[in-house]
Amino acid sequence: QATKKVMASIPDVCLVSLLLLLCASKPCRGILNDTVHIGVILDENSWVGKVAKAALKIAADDANNNARLLNGTRLILHLRHAHTLLDVAAAAVDLLKREVVAIIGQHTYEIAEIASSFGDAANVPIVSVVANHKTPYLVGMAGSDDLQMKAIAAIVKKFGWRRIIFIHEDNYYGSAAASSLSDALRTVGSRIENRLAIFPTEDMQTIKEKLHKLKIMDARVFVARVPSDLGSNLFREAHGMGMMEAGYAWITTYEFTSVWDVLNTSTMASMEGILGVKTHIPNSDQLKDFTDRWKRQFTLDNPDTNTAKLNMQGLLAYDAVLMIARAIGCLETNASINFLKPLVIGNSEVKIFQQGKQLLHEIIQLRQGEMNDLTYEIVNIVGKSYRVVGYWTNKLPGELSTTLASNGSERLGSVIWPGRSTQVPRDWSISTCDKRLKMGVPVKHGWEEMVTVRFDPDLNKSTFTGFCIEVFDAVLKELEYPLAYDLVPCADDDSYDKLIHQVSLQELDAVVGDTSILASRSRYVDFTQPYTQSGLVMMVPIDNNITWAFLQPFTPLLWFTVPVFLAFTWAVLCLLEHGTYSHFTGKPNKHQVTILWFSLSTLFFTQREKIHSSLGRMATVIWLFVVLILISSYTASLTSILTVEQNKPTIATVEAVAASGFPVGYQKGSFVGEYLYEHLGISKTNLKAYVTPEEYEEALSKGPERGGVAAIFDEIPYVRLFLSGRCGFTMVGPIYKTGGFGF
């Protein structure tokens, strides 16, 4: 517990403590001017303007009371009220005429942007509480868009959202934020699905119409980067349209979250369940003292207001004054602040600030490094207030934690979502008011491995199984939203083209099955990516007529030569071995039979008789060598012949089938029949349609002579399925490319 208290007291982004420390640690080198002027443009009638005004006055007093900060030079604030953009332009010109060295822009991006255009011309730095750097002389006090978008990406990653809708102002800052968010989401595997850009001046009806478009898209997760006024109107309309109910998720950026403290309770109640990102400000004695002083000043400025609550923009306004004062003190020692020749802006003349570039450099130097240890709070609106549910720090940019002392375990406290739901919303869903999708499934007979439709009388409904249905179920599991649908069996007399036509007529929403992707069908419907190998092939029976295959290894001449050479060897041995060995002696008939048996047994190397004469042995060796060559060649040739003949098709080419005029089969209801007629030139009179694999087998086995077919054409998945259980058939010819199966 002590460690946590110490960690909580570290000023991660408490600029108040940081700047006070800087001011006390190093004396000002000094400028010669008695006074220095700083301009402020704000809307004094808005809550944000009132909060900032009190903080600015305290900051000016602190700067003037700190002798080490400006070394006797008095800082004077010039406050100008501005509600419209025209007011901003007039206020900026008036302040420049009074030779201010810097202007603090408060409340909106437009105020800062227009003021910065005048600041660029007069070399006067513009310090904005809300805007970030865009022009050379604009310095933003707010946190970097890149950092807070990384924090939002960590939230998106935590809840597993893949797609979000980004709502922003239609200006430079909104577009830049969209780019930062897109980059941050890409690192966590998510993306911006759609963007809604809203002009600051758009009326409520236009905002309502734009929100309605998002609602009918079934988007559920929104990230809103909008200022306070636009944010209040946006969520008021969203609440009225039912987009703040269970199933929705909203995340707001610092620009709107920072003003939650000053929103009325009814507005906060209408936004219950929203997550917000805001800068973390640790509790400290300096902060408590400043808050007490601010409340007294706010009550003095606004005696009719009973409630006063300091927000982040008030703290940043205070820090902006002290930062500018400190930067002025860092200018050249014993030098005067000077303004050069006048610059004409409209009908007014303003002078160019000579040390403007140097002052800008000092301000930027003070500003740099403050974001290195930045921590964001993840806050959740519950009831009429909000609570902290987690933290994000730049030290661990991809992690969330429930406490500052956590090491980043991607945890958050319990979150209450819109509609007081505790269930994490999906990023996309199908509206309950929409009809269920009606998906047709072709009824097939015999191809049960592909698609099977059976009616279950006990359940009084059809069941769907098979490879295509399994692929469909696997696809649905990968969807990021639930899909409400019903599978409907389609009559078996319907062709696939008729099913496609029903989809184009919106009688069916989709077809789930072994539907082939064709260019002609794509004119009327959309297909998914193919999930099978594409191609149309020919299938024919194997020629099994191999009765006399054992004679094919040798030519007739060789078959004649072998017995002749055998007889020659027999005659030679008779002459050479007669009278030398008992087996070759005796009566002539017995002698000749023994020699013949010896010659024949050498074919199998089983001879037992011994040869005694040298010439007889030489003749035997020659004969054995010939026998070895003959047997080896015969065995190899016969093996090759039997292997090839076993898979030899009855017809080898598609051209031969087309030229023969034999009947050809195809699967009933498929596109194959038309393809054979239009592309391969096979007459329609020669085409026969079959339904089941058993019909395929019977037709091919009969052949064209007995009322069957010479070949069957079908797509590769069917042919492979057919051949997997039947060995008497084979695929031949080229593969004619098709689109494969798709939904």
ChimeraX attribute file (.defattr): number of C-alpha atoms within 10 A of each C-alpha:
attribute: neighborCount
match mode: 1-to-1
recipient: residues
	/A:1	6
	/A:2	7
	/A:3	9
	/A:4	12
	/A:5	11
	/A:6	10
	/A:7	15
	/A:8	17
	/A:9	14
	/A:10	13
	/A:11	19
	/A:12	22
	/A:13	20
	/A:14	22
	/A:15	21
	/A:16	20
	/A:17	17
	/A:18	14
	/A:19	17
	/A:20	19
	/A:21	11
	/A:22	15
	/A:23	22
	/A:24	13
	/A:25	11
	/A:26	11
	/A:27	17
	/A:28	22
	/A:29	17
	/A:30	21
	/A:31	22
	/A:32	13
	/A:33	15
	/A:34	12
	/A:35	13
	/A:36	19
	/A:37	17
	/A:38	22
	/A:39	23
	/A:40	26
	/A:41	28
	/A:42	26
	/A:43	24
	/A:44	18
	/A:45	11
	/A:46	13
	/A:47	17
	/A:48	22
	/A:49	20
	/A:50	19
	/A:51	27
	/A:52	29
	/A:53	26
	/A:54	24
	/A:55	27
	/A:56	26
	/A:57	20
	/A:58	17
	/A:59	24
	/A:60	19
	/A:61	13
	/A:62	17
	/A:63	25
	/A:64	18
	/A:65	14
	/A:66	15
	/A:67	16
	/A:68	19
	/A:69	28
	/A:70	28
	/A:71	18
	/A:72	18
	/A:73	19
	/A:74	19
	/A:75	19
	/A:76	17
	/A:77	19
	/A:78	16
	/A:79	20
	/A:80	18
	/A:81	15
	/A:82	23
	/A:83	16
	/A:84	11
	/A:85	14
	/A:86	12
	/A:87	16
	/A:88	24
	/A:89	17
	/A:90	13
	/A:91	21
	/A:92	26
	/A:93	19
	/A:94	18
	/A:95	22
	/A:96	25
	/A:97	16
	/A:98	14
	/A:99	21
	/A:100	23
	/A:101	29
	/A:102	28
	/A:103	30
	/A:104	29
	/A:105	32
	/A:106	27
	/A:107	27
	/A:108	21
	/A:109	21
	/A:110	18
	/A:111	27
	/A:112	29
	/A:113	24
	/A:114	16
	/A:115	29
	/A:116	28
	/A:117	18
	/A:118	20
	/A:119	27
	/A:120	17
	/A:121	16
	/A:122	24
	/A:123	24
	/A:124	29
	/A:125	29
	/A:126	29
	/A:127	30
	/A:128	30
	/A:129	29
	/A:130	23
	/A:131	26
	/A:132	20
	/A:133	17
	/A:134	15
	/A:135	13
	/A:136	15
	/A:137	26
	/A:138	27
	/A:139	26
	/A:140	22
	/A:141	19
	/A:142	19
	/A:143	21
	/A:144	16
	/A:145	20
	/A:146	15
	/A:147	21
	/A:148	27
	/A:149	23
	/A:150	25
	/A:151	29
	/A:152	25
	/A:153	26
	/A:154	22
	/A:155	24
	/A:156	23
	/A:157	20
	/A:158	16
	/A:159	12
	/A:160	17
	/A:161	23
	/A:162	20
	/A:163	22
	/A:164	23
	/A:165	20
	/A:166	23
	/A:167	21
	/A:168	24
	/A:169	21
	/A:170	14
	/A:171	14
	/A:172	12
	/A:173	20
	/A:174	20
	/A:175	15
	/A:176	14
	/A:177	20
	/A:178	20
	/A:179	16
	/A:180	18
	/A:181	24
	/A:182	19
	/A:183	18
	/A:184	23
	/A:185	24
	/A:186	13
	/A:187	14
	/A:188	18
	/A:189	14
	/A:190	19
	/A:191	21
	/A:192	19
	/A:193	12
	/A:194	14
	/A:195	17
	/A:196	17
	/A:197	16
	/A:198	20
	/A:199	13
	/A:200	16
	/A:201	8
	/A:202	10
	/A:203	11
	/A:204	14
	/A:205	10
	/A:206	12
	/A:207	19
	/A:208	17
	/A:209	12
	/A:210	14
	/A:211	19
	/A:212	15
	/A:213	12
	/A:214	17
	/A:215	16
	/A:216	11
	/A:217	14
	/A:218	15
	/A:219	24
	/A:220	24
	/A:221	22
	/A:222	23
	/A:223	23
	/A:224	25
	/A:225	23
	/A:226	25
	/A:227	23
	/A:228	21
	/A:229	14
	/A:230	21
	/A:231	19
	/A:232	19
	/A:233	16
	/A:234	19
	/A:235	20
	/A:236	18
	/A:237	20
	/A:238	20
	/A:239	16
	/A:240	11
	/A:241	14
	/A:242	12
	/A:243	23
	/A:244	25
	/A:245	18
	/A:246	19
	/A:247	21
	/A:248	25
	/A:249	23
	/A:250	22
	/A:251	22
	/A:252	23
	/A:253	21
	/A:254	24
	/A:255	26
	/A:256	20
	/A:257	25
	/A:258	21
	/A:259	21
	/A:260	22
	/A:261	16
	/A:262	17
	/A:263	14
	/A:264	11
	/A:265	14
	/A:266	10
	/A:267	15
	/A:268	22
	/A:269	14
	/A:270	20
	/A:271	27
	/A:272	24
	/A:273	29
	/A:274	25
	/A:275	28
	/A:276	26
	/A:277	27
	/A:278	25
	/A:279	22
	/A:280	20
	/A:281	22
	/A:282	15
	/A:283	13
	/A:284	15
	/A:285	10
	/A:286	12
	/A:287	17
	/A:288	11
	/A:289	10
	/A:290	18
	/A:291	17
	/A:292	12
	/A:293	14
	/A:294	26
	/A:295	18
	/A:296	13
	/A:297	18
	/A:298	23
	/A:299	15
	/A:300	12
	/A:301	14
	/A:302	15
	/A:303	9
	/A:304	8
	/A:305	10
	/A:306	7
	/A:307	10
	/A:308	17
	/A:309	13
	/A:310	21
	/A:311	18
	/A:312	24
	/A:313	23
	/A:314	25
	/A:315	24
	/A:316	23
	/A:317	28
	/A:318	25
	/A:319	24
	/A:320	28
	/A:321	27
	/A:322	24
	/A:323	26
	/A:324	25
	/A:325	26
	/A:326	26
	/A:327	22
	/A:328	26
	/A:329	23
	/A:330	20
	/A:331	20
	/A:332	15
	/A:333	12
	/A:334	11
	/A:335	12
	/A:336	15
	/A:337	19
	/A:338	14
	/A:339	18
	/A:340	12
	/A:341	11
	/A:342	14
	/A:343	14
	/A:344	11
	/A:345	12
	/A:346	7
	/A:347	6
	/A:348	12
	/A:349	15
	/A:350	22
	/A:351	21
	/A:352	23
	/A:353	25
	/A:354	18
	/A:355	20
	/A:356	22
	/A:357	15
	/A:358	17
	/A:359	25
	/A:360	24
	/A:361	16
	/A:362	20
	/A:363	22
	/A:364	18
	/A:365	12
	/A:366	15
	/A:367	16
	/A:368	10
	/A:369	10
	/A:370	15
	/A:371	15
	/A:372	12
	/A:373	12
	/A:374	22
	/A:375	26
	/A:376	25
	/A:377	25
	/A:378	27
	/A:379	23
	/A:380	25
	/A:381	23
	/A:382	20
	/A:383	16
	/A:384	15
	/A:385	16
	/A:386	18
	/A:387	14
	/A:388	21
	/A:389	20
	/A:390	23
	/A:391	28
	/A:392	32
	/A:393	24
	/A:394	17
	/A:395	12
	/A:396	13
	/A:397	16
	/A:398	22
	/A:399	22
	/A:400	28
	/A:401	22
	/A:402	21
	/A:403	20
	/A:404	18
	/A:405	14
	/A:406	13
	/A:407	12
	/A:408	19
	/A:409	11
	/A:410	18
	/A:411	17
	/A:412	17
	/A:413	16
	/A:414	12
	/A:415	22
	/A:416	21
	/A:417	26
	/A:418	26
	/A:419	16
	/A:420	15
	/A:421	15
	/A:422	14
	/A:423	12
	/A:424	16
	/A:425	19
	/A:426	20
	/A:427	23
	/A:428	21
	/A:429	19
	/A:430	17
	/A:431	16
	/A:432	8
	/A:433	6
	/A:434	9
	/A:435	10
	/A:436	14
	/A:437	14
	/A:438	18
	/A:439	20
	/A:440	23
	/A:441	24
	/A:442	23
	/A:443	20
	/A:444	20
	/A:445	13
	/A:446	13
	/A:447	17
	/A:448	14
	/A:449	12
	/A:450	18
	/A:451	22
	/A:452	23
	/A:453	19
	/A:454	12
	/A:455	12
	/A:456	10
	/A:457	8
	/A:458	6
	/A:459	8
	/A:460	8
	/A:461	11
	/A:462	14
	/A:463	14
	/A:464	18
	/A:465	14
	/A:466	15
	/A:467	15
	/A:468	24
	/A:469	18
	/A:470	14
	/A:471	14
	/A:472	15
	/A:473	11
	/A:474	11
	/A:475	10
	/A:476	13
	/A:477	11
	/A:478	9
	/A:479	11
	/A:480	15
	/A:481	14
	/A:482	14
	/A:483	14
	/A:484	14
	/A:485	13
	/A:486	12
	/A:487	16
	/A:488	20
	/A:489	21
	/A:490	18
	/A:491	13
	/A:492	12
	/A:493	12
	/A:494	13
	/A:495	16
	/A:496	22
	/A:497	16
	/A:498	12
	/A:499	21
	/A:500	22
	/A:501	16
	/A:502	17
	/A:503	20
	/A:504	17
	/A:505	12
	/A:506	11
	/A:507	14
	/A:508	17
	/A:509	16
	/A:510	23
	/A:511	24
	/A:512	20
	/A:513	25
	/A:514	23
	/A:515	23
	/A:516	22
	/A:517	20
	/A:518	15
	/A:519	10
	/A:520	9
	/A:521	16
	/A:522	11
	/A:523	9
	/A:524	13
	/A:525	14
	/A:526	15
	/A:527	18
	/A:528	9
	/A:529	12
	/A:530	15
	/A:531	15
	/A:532	15
	/A:533	13
	/A:534	18
	/A:535	16
	/A:536	20
	/A:537	19
	/A:538	26
	/A:539	25
	/A:540	25
	/A:541	24
	/A:542	20
	/A:543	15
	/A:544	14
	/A:545	10
	/A:546	12
	/A:547	7
	/A:548	7
	/A:549	13
	/A:550	15
	/A:551	12
	/A:552	14
	/A:553	18
	/A:554	15
	/A:555	10
	/A:556	10
	/A:557	8
	/A:558	12
	/A:559	12
	/A:560	11
	/A:561	12
	/A:562	14
	/A:563	12
	/A:564	12
	/A:565	13
	/A:566	16
	/A:567	16
	/A:568	14
	/A:569	19
	/A:570	22
	/A:571	15
	/A:572	15
	/A:573	24
	/A:574	21
	/A:575	11
	/A:576	18
	/A:577	23
	/A:578	18
	/A:579	13
	/A:580	12
	/A:581	14
	/A:582	11
	/A:583	15
	/A:584	24
	/A:585	17
	/A:586	13
	/A:587	8
	/A:588	12
	/A:589	9
	/A:590	13
	/A:591	18
	/A:592	19
	/A:593	14
	/A:594	17
	/A:595	23
	/A:596	18
	/A:597	13
	/A:598	20
	/A:599	23
	/A:600	16
	/A:601	14
	/A:602	16
	/A:603	17
	/A:604	12
	/A:605	13
	/A:606	10
	/A:607	13
	/A:608	9
	/A:609	15
	/A:610	13
	/A:611	18
	/A:612	12
	/A:613	15
	/A:614	11
	/A:615	14
	/A:616	18
	/A:617	16
	/A:618	12
	/A:619	17
	/A:620	20
	/A:621	12
	/A:622	11
	/A:623	18
	/A:624	17
	/A:625	10
	/A:626	14
	/A:627	18
	/A:628	15
	/A:629	10
	/A:630	15
	/A:631	13
	/A:632	10
	/A:633	13
	/A:634	17
	/A:635	13
	/A:636	11
	/A:637	16
	/A:638	17
	/A:639	14
	/A:640	13
	/A:641	16
	/A:642	16
	/A:643	11
	/A:644	11
	/A:645	16
	/A:646	16
	/A:647	17
	/A:648	19
	/A:649	20
	/A:650	17
	/A:651	20
	/A:652	15
	/A:653	13
	/A:654	18
	/A:655	13
	/A:656	11
	/A:657	18
	/A:658	17
	/A:659	10
	/A:660	12
	/A:661	14
	/A:662	20
	/A:663	24
	/A:664	29
	/A:665	26
	/A:666	23
	/A:667	21
	/A:668	17
	/A:669	17
	/A:670	17
	/A:671	17
	/A:672	18
	/A:673	22
	/A:674	13
	/A:675	14
	/A:676	19
	/A:677	15
	/A:678	12
	/A:679	8
	/A:680	13
	/A:681	12
	/A:682	24
	/A:683	16
	/A:684	14
	/A:685	11
	/A:686	14
	/A:687	19
	/A:688	17
	/A:689	17
	/A:690	16
	/A:691	15
	/A:692	16
	/A:693	18
	/A:694	12
	/A:695	16
	/A:696	21
	/A:697	19
	/A:698	13
	/A:699	23
	/A:700	24
	/A:701	19
	/A:702	14
	/A:703	19
	/A:704	16
	/A:705	10
	/A:706	10
	/A:707	13
	/A:708	21
	/A:709	25
	/A:710	24
	/A:711	26
	/A:712	25
	/A:713	22
	/A:714	20
	/A:715	24
	/A:716	21
	/A:717	17
	/A:718	19
	/A:719	20
	/A:720	15
	/A:721	14
	/A:722	20
	/A:723	16
	/A:724	9
	/A:725	8
	/A:726	11
	/A:727	12
	/A:728	17
	/A:729	22
	/A:730	19
	/A:731	22
	/A:732	18
	/A:733	13
	/A:734	12
	/A:735	14
	/A:736	12
	/A:737	12
	/A:738	16
	/A:739	19
	/A:740	21
	/A:741	23
	/A:742	21
	/A:743	20
